[in-house]
Amino acid sequence: MKTLKRLKTSLTAEVEEQLNKQIRMEGESSQFYLAAGSWCEKEGFVNAAEFLYHHSEEERMHMMKIFRYVNESGGHALAPEIGNIKTEFAAVREVFELLLEHEVAVTRSINKIVDFCMQKKDYGTFQFLQWFVEEQREEEELARRILEIFDLIGENSEHGLWMIDQEIGKLIKKAQTHNPSDEI
């Protein structure tokens, strides 16, 4: 049986490997947000849960954006195997501290690939990744903003935790106006 096969383009095997690593990282991000959202919902932080569920979907869209780029460029995007996702947390603040750490790691990974593409003179992939550079700036800013809310309100009482959850709820509406799935 014959198959239709895309012709290879300028995407090098080295860049393809880096992008497949990023696909995995975005998939892990999606699963982390999903697990963290489930924990928050179980603990009664419904707005934090909704925020995290929304971001889980957004991270999956990031993964798919790279996945499709690799395939459309003549490469082979690999569906990531994902395991060892944290599902229990000591406090809701821990969720958002880990979220910020994770976003910083994703930013570093994207920057590393951008730098690698420049070294390899892969300007098409470099240009493609500029969307992710801006997206990561926004993601880090949002994560820092949430931690500022914890610091300003304080989480030493049920009332403080409730107010934090309400403020996160306000950020959901802002985040939902930015829909990256339209850009795939």
Summary of the structure (lengths in Angstrom):
residues: 184
radius of gyration: 18.3
end to end distance: 31.9
largest distance: 66.7
contacts: 541
relative contact order: 0.16
helix: 76%
strand: 0%
